[in-house]
Amino acid sequence: AHSADPENPPTRTKRSKPKDLFSETTTMAEPDELYTLRAQYWLGHYTLALDEGRSAARRPMSPHLKAEREELMLRSQLALGQYDKVMAEGSASGKSPALHALALHASYLSSAPEMRESIVDELKVLLANSASSSNTSLQLTACHIFLAANMLREALQCVHLGLTMEHLAMCVQIYIKIDRLDLANDALNLLKQADEDSILAQLTSSYVAISTGKSRSDDAVHVLSGLSEQYGPSLMLLNCMAAANMVGGKYESAEGNLKEAVAEFGGENDADTLVNLVVCSQHLGRKGGEIEKYLSALKMRCADHPFVQGLVQVEGAFEREANKYIAA
């Protein structure tokens, strides 16, 4: 295993150009059979990704593309909250380590908090197995699970070598999370070297632009709007645009993005949309009743979300202090 420390992230000296996970066996003359499937998944069009995956299953393709198709379909089901289907498929006998890891991810997300530690332990066993430890899809899913568990060191350890484009994209997100924009830009540059025009590189560049602040918020909006116009809006894209607009101080535009997310994509049940609506409404000076509606929905439907947990902790502390004065 390679060591990785979020406080002192690994350097990227003397690195070769990163390769996409499944591009190594595809020549320029060969069509990319899974381009649309990858695009739909990365852009948050999970239902469309499943439809495309089923369509792709009817076309002849190499074994490694079949494996990628199966993984992307399970990842789409995972994103849609279809945890039982993912666990059933990924846990079946004879499945690959990558699919087993996706089943663990579904189990983690659907389990009570007190059960999650044992799932993380099982993941660590899978990663320690010499027969599967070098599987880049396993490493990617493990990174997602560790991030969900707020284990940033372990998450970075899984992807910090940047063996695939998706690994590099996750490195960028982790570096942003630990406030290392310098390293996030380094990883983004490597991603662009692999394929500057790829959807993944465009999305990741928008994340860096948002994190940089108001000076680059318009760049992020431009990139995200272009992707939305070309491929259609999604819940994820609309939330990213809302975040970019809020960073740029354009709260009415952000509210428009979020209202569209609610009206067209079920955003009233989505934690990110609700959190963004709370923040946006506060900046716009909306009435307390409207904000309370979003907060109530968050607490009821997304109790495990970090925003909700932090809010409950602060509210509890305030109430304890307030009671001292009432008693006095």
C-alpha positions as CSV (number, residue, x, y, z in Angstrom):
1,A,0.0,0.0,0.0
2,H,1.1,3.5,-0.7
3,S,1.1,6.1,2.1
4,A,-0.9,9.3,1.7
5,D,-1.3,12.1,4.1
6,P,-3.8,14.9,3.5
7,E,-1.6,17.3,5.5
8,N,1.5,16.4,3.4
9,P,0.1,15.1,0.1
10,P,2.3,13.1,-2.2
11,T,4.2,15.0,-4.9
12,R,3.8,14.3,-8.6
13,T,7.3,14.6,-9.8
14,K,8.6,12.5,-12.7
15,R,5.2,11.3,-13.6
16,S,4.1,9.9,-17.0
17,K,1.0,11.1,-18.7
18,P,-2.0,9.6,-17.0
19,K,-4.2,7.2,-19.0
20,D,-7.9,6.8,-18.9
21,L,-9.0,3.7,-17.2
22,F,-10.2,1.9,-20.4
23,S,-8.5,3.8,-23.1
24,E,-5.3,1.7,-23.1
25,T,-6.7,-1.0,-25.4
26,T,-8.7,1.4,-27.7
27,T,-7.1,2.6,-30.9
28,M,-8.0,5.8,-32.8
29,A,-9.7,3.6,-35.4
30,E,-12.0,2.0,-32.9
31,P,-15.3,3.7,-31.8
32,D,-15.7,4.3,-28.1
33,E,-18.7,2.1,-27.5
34,L,-19.2,3.5,-23.9
35,Y,-18.7,7.2,-24.6
36,T,-22.4,8.1,-24.1
37,L,-22.7,5.9,-21.1
38,R,-19.8,7.5,-19.4
39,A,-21.0,11.0,-20.3
40,Q,-24.5,10.4,-18.9
41,Y,-23.1,9.0,-15.7
42,W,-20.6,11.8,-15.1
43,L,-23.2,14.5,-15.9
44,G,-25.7,13.0,-13.4
45,H,-28.1,11.6,-15.9
46,Y,-28.4,8.3,-14.1
47,T,-31.6,7.0,-15.6
48,L,-30.4,7.8,-19.1
49,A,-27.1,6.1,-18.2
50,L,-29.0,2.9,-17.3
51,D,-31.0,3.1,-20.6
52,E,-27.8,3.5,-22.5
53,G,-26.1,0.6,-20.6
54,R,-29.0,-1.7,-21.5
55,S,-28.7,-0.6,-25.2
56,A,-24.9,-1.1,-25.1
57,A,-25.4,-4.6,-23.8
58,R,-26.9,-5.6,-27.1
59,R,-23.8,-4.6,-29.0
60,P,-20.7,-6.8,-29.3
61,M,-17.7,-5.4,-27.3
62,S,-14.5,-6.6,-25.7
63,P,-14.5,-8.1,-22.2
64,H,-12.9,-5.0,-20.6
65,L,-15.7,-2.8,-22.0
66,K,-18.3,-5.3,-20.8
67,A,-16.9,-5.0,-17.3
68,E,-16.9,-1.2,-17.5
69,R,-20.5,-1.2,-18.7
70,E,-21.5,-3.4,-15.8
71,E,-19.7,-1.2,-13.3
72,L,-21.2,2.0,-14.7
73,M,-24.7,0.6,-14.5
74,L,-24.3,-0.4,-10.9
75,R,-22.8,3.0,-10.1
76,S,-25.8,4.6,-11.8
77,Q,-28.2,2.5,-9.7
78,L,-26.2,3.4,-6.6
79,A,-26.6,7.1,-7.4
80,L,-30.4,6.6,-7.8
81,G,-30.5,5.0,-4.3
82,Q,-31.3,1.5,-5.7
83,Y,-29.1,0.0,-3.0
84,D,-30.9,-3.4,-2.9
85,K,-30.2,-4.0,-6.6
86,V,-26.6,-3.1,-6.3
87,M,-26.0,-5.3,-3.2
88,A,-27.8,-8.2,-4.9
89,E,-25.8,-7.9,-8.1
90,G,-22.4,-7.0,-6.6
91,S,-22.5,-9.7,-3.9
92,A,-23.4,-12.6,-6.2
93,S,-20.9,-15.4,-6.4
94,G,-18.1,-15.0,-8.9
95,K,-18.4,-11.2,-9.2
96,S,-15.3,-9.1,-9.6
97,P,-13.7,-7.1,-6.7
98,A,-14.9,-3.9,-8.4
99,L,-18.5,-5.1,-8.2
100,H,-18.0,-6.4,-4.7
101,A,-16.8,-2.9,-3.6
102,L,-19.9,-1.3,-5.2
103,A,-22.1,-3.7,-3.1
104,L,-20.2,-2.6,0.0
105,H,-20.8,1.0,-0.9
106,A,-24.5,0.3,-1.3
107,S,-24.5,-1.5,2.0
108,Y,-22.7,1.4,3.7
109,L,-25.1,4.0,2.4
110,S,-28.2,2.0,3.4
111,S,-26.9,0.9,6.9
112,A,-27.4,2.5,10.3
113,P,-24.4,4.5,11.4
114,E,-23.5,1.9,14.1
115,M,-23.1,-0.8,11.3
116,R,-20.9,1.2,9.0
117,E,-17.6,0.6,10.8
118,S,-17.7,-3.1,10.1
119,I,-18.4,-2.4,6.4
120,V,-15.3,-0.2,6.2
121,D,-13.3,-3.0,7.9
122,E,-14.5,-5.4,5.2
123,L,-13.5,-2.9,2.5
124,K,-10.0,-2.7,4.0
125,V,-9.7,-6.5,3.8
126,L,-10.6,-6.4,0.2
127,L,-8.0,-3.7,-0.5
128,A,-5.4,-5.7,1.3
129,N,-5.9,-8.8,-0.9
130,S,-3.0,-9.0,-3.3
131,A,-5.3,-10.4,-5.9
132,S,-7.5,-7.3,-6.0
133,S,-5.6,-4.5,-4.5
134,S,-4.3,-3.2,-7.9
135,N,-7.8,-3.0,-9.4
136,T,-8.4,0.7,-10.2
137,S,-12.2,0.4,-10.1
138,L,-12.0,-1.1,-6.6
139,Q,-9.6,1.7,-5.6
140,L,-12.1,4.3,-6.9
141,T,-15.1,2.9,-5.1
142,A,-13.0,2.5,-1.9
143,C,-12.1,6.2,-2.2
144,H,-15.9,7.1,-2.3
145,I,-16.6,4.9,0.7
146,F,-13.8,6.4,2.7
147,L,-14.9,9.9,1.8
148,A,-18.4,9.1,3.0
149,A,-16.9,7.9,6.3
150,N,-14.8,11.2,6.4
151,M,-11.6,9.2,6.3
152,L,-9.7,11.6,4.0
153,R,-6.3,10.0,4.5
154,E,-7.5,6.6,3.4
155,A,-9.5,8.1,0.5
156,L,-6.5,9.9,-0.9
157,Q,-4.3,6.8,-0.4
158,C,-6.6,5.0,-2.9
159,V,-6.3,7.4,-5.8
160,H,-3.2,9.7,-5.2
161,L,-1.1,8.0,-7.9
162,G,-3.6,9.2,-10.5
163,L,-3.6,5.9,-12.4
164,T,-6.9,6.8,-14.2
165,M,-8.7,10.0,-15.2
166,E,-11.4,9.3,-12.5
167,H,-8.6,8.9,-9.9
168,L,-7.2,12.3,-10.8
169,A,-10.7,13.8,-10.7
170,M,-11.1,12.4,-7.2
171,C,-7.7,13.8,-6.2
172,V,-8.9,17.2,-7.2
173,Q,-12.0,16.9,-5.0
174,I,-10.1,15.7,-2.0
175,Y,-7.5,18.5,-2.3
176,I,-10.3,21.0,-2.5
177,K,-11.8,19.5,0.6
178,I,-8.6,20.0,2.5
179,D,-8.1,23.5,1.2
180,R,-5.1,22.7,-1.0
181,L,-6.0,24.5,-4.2
182,D,-2.4,24.4,-5.3
183,L,-2.5,20.6,-5.4
184,A,-6.0,20.6,-6.9
185,N,-4.7,22.6,-9.8
186,D,-1.7,20.3,-10.2
187,A,-4.0,17.3,-10.4
188,L,-6.4,19.1,-12.8
189,N,-3.4,19.9,-15.1
190,L,-2.6,16.2,-15.3
191,L,-6.2,15.5,-16.1
192,K,-6.2,18.0,-18.9
193,Q,-2.9,16.5,-20.2
194,A,-4.8,13.2,-20.5
195,D,-7.8,14.7,-22.4
196,E,-8.5,18.4,-22.0
197,D,-11.8,18.3,-23.9
198,S,-13.2,15.3,-21.9
199,I,-16.4,15.9,-19.9
200,L,-14.6,14.8,-16.8
201,A,-11.9,17.4,-17.3
202,Q,-14.5,20.1,-17.9
203,L,-16.5,19.2,-14.8
204,T,-13.4,19.1,-12.6
205,S,-12.2,22.4,-13.9
206,S,-15.5,23.9,-12.9
207,Y,-15.0,22.6,-9.3
208,V,-11.6,24.2,-9.1
209,A,-13.0,27.5,-10.5
210,I,-15.8,27.5,-7.9
211,S,-13.4,26.8,-5.1
212,T,-11.1,29.6,-6.3
213,G,-13.7,32.2,-5.5
214,K,-15.6,35.0,-7.1
215,S,-12.9,35.8,-9.6
216,R,-13.5,32.6,-11.4
217,S,-17.1,31.9,-10.7
218,D,-18.2,33.1,-14.2
219,D,-15.7,30.5,-15.7
220,A,-17.5,27.8,-13.9
221,V,-20.9,28.9,-14.9
222,H,-19.8,29.1,-18.5
223,V,-18.4,25.5,-18.5
224,L,-21.5,24.1,-16.7
225,S,-23.9,26.0,-18.9
226,G,-22.2,24.6,-22.0
227,L,-22.4,21.1,-20.7
228,S,-26.1,21.6,-19.8
229,E,-26.9,23.0,-23.2
230,Q,-25.1,20.2,-25.0
231,Y,-26.2,17.2,-22.9
232,G,-29.2,18.5,-21.0
233,P,-29.5,19.7,-17.4
234,S,-29.4,17.4,-14.5
235,L,-29.8,17.7,-10.7
236,M,-26.1,17.6,-10.3
237,L,-25.4,20.2,-13.0
238,L,-28.0,22.6,-11.7
239,N,-26.6,22.4,-8.2
240,C,-23.1,23.0,-9.5
241,M,-24.4,26.1,-11.4
242,A,-26.2,27.3,-8.3
243,A,-23.0,27.0,-6.3
244,A,-21.0,28.9,-8.9
245,N,-23.6,31.6,-9.1
246,M,-23.7,31.9,-5.3
247,V,-19.9,32.2,-5.1
248,G,-20.2,35.0,-7.7
249,G,-22.9,36.8,-5.6
250,K,-25.6,36.0,-8.2
251,Y,-28.2,34.7,-5.8
252,E,-31.3,35.2,-7.9
253,S,-29.7,33.2,-10.7
254,A,-28.7,30.5,-8.2
255,E,-32.3,30.4,-6.9
256,G,-33.5,29.9,-10.5
257,N,-31.1,26.9,-10.9
258,L,-32.4,25.4,-7.7
259,K,-36.1,26.0,-8.5
260,E,-35.5,24.2,-11.8
261,A,-33.9,21.3,-9.9
262,V,-37.0,21.0,-7.7
263,A,-39.5,21.4,-10.5
264,E,-37.8,19.1,-13.0
265,F,-35.6,16.6,-11.1
266,G,-37.1,16.0,-7.7
267,G,-34.8,18.3,-5.9
268,E,-37.1,18.6,-2.9
269,N,-35.8,15.2,-1.9
270,D,-32.2,15.9,-2.6
271,A,-29.9,17.0,0.3
272,D,-27.6,19.2,-1.9
273,T,-30.5,21.0,-3.4
274,L,-32.1,21.6,0.0
275,V,-28.9,22.8,1.6
276,N,-28.3,25.2,-1.3
277,L,-31.8,26.5,-1.1
278,V,-31.3,27.3,2.6
279,V,-28.1,29.2,1.9
280,C,-29.5,31.0,-1.1
281,S,-32.7,31.9,0.7
282,Q,-30.8,33.4,3.6
283,H,-28.7,35.6,1.2
284,L,-31.9,36.7,-0.6
285,G,-33.6,37.6,2.7
286,R,-36.5,35.2,2.2
287,K,-39.0,34.8,4.9
288,G,-38.2,32.5,7.8
289,G,-41.1,30.2,7.0
290,E,-39.6,29.3,3.6
291,I,-36.2,28.5,5.1
292,E,-37.8,26.5,7.9
293,K,-39.6,24.4,5.2
294,Y,-36.3,23.5,3.6
295,L,-34.7,22.8,7.0
296,S,-37.5,20.6,8.1
297,A,-37.3,18.6,4.9
298,L,-33.6,18.2,5.4
299,K,-33.9,17.0,8.9
300,M,-36.6,14.5,8.0
301,R,-35.1,13.1,4.8
302,C,-31.4,13.5,5.2
303,A,-30.7,13.1,8.9
304,D,-27.2,11.7,8.2
305,H,-26.1,14.6,6.1
306,P,-23.1,16.6,7.6
307,F,-25.0,19.9,7.2
308,V,-27.9,18.5,9.3
309,Q,-25.6,16.9,11.9
310,G,-23.7,20.2,12.3
311,L,-27.0,22.1,12.5
312,V,-28.5,19.8,15.2
313,Q,-25.2,20.1,17.2
314,V,-25.3,23.9,17.1
315,E,-29.0,24.0,17.9
316,G,-28.5,21.7,20.9
317,A,-25.6,23.8,22.2
318,F,-27.7,27.0,21.8
319,E,-30.6,25.5,23.6
320,R,-28.5,24.3,26.5
321,E,-27.0,27.8,26.9
322,A,-30.4,29.4,26.6
323,N,-31.8,27.1,29.4
324,K,-29.2,28.4,31.8
325,Y,-30.5,31.9,31.5
326,I,-34.1,30.8,31.8
327,A,-33.3,28.9,35.0
328,A,-31.6,32.0,36.4
